[in-house]
């Protein structure tokens, strides 16, 4: 209902591990792609906060 009214599913609490599926469903495709590129640049081995929001580009099919 929040998305239908122009709101967001995550608000101030962020996405985290439990709402990751909602990010993929309702999130902006361009923003998610940018997040993956940033994650790949800084943490290609997915060591820091592993799998919390997005995985590096080469691991996106493993999620």
Secondary structure, DSSP 8 states (H G I E B T S, - for coil): -TTTTT--SSGGG--TTTTHHHHHHHS-HHHHHHHHHHHHHH-TT--TTTTSS---GGGGGG-
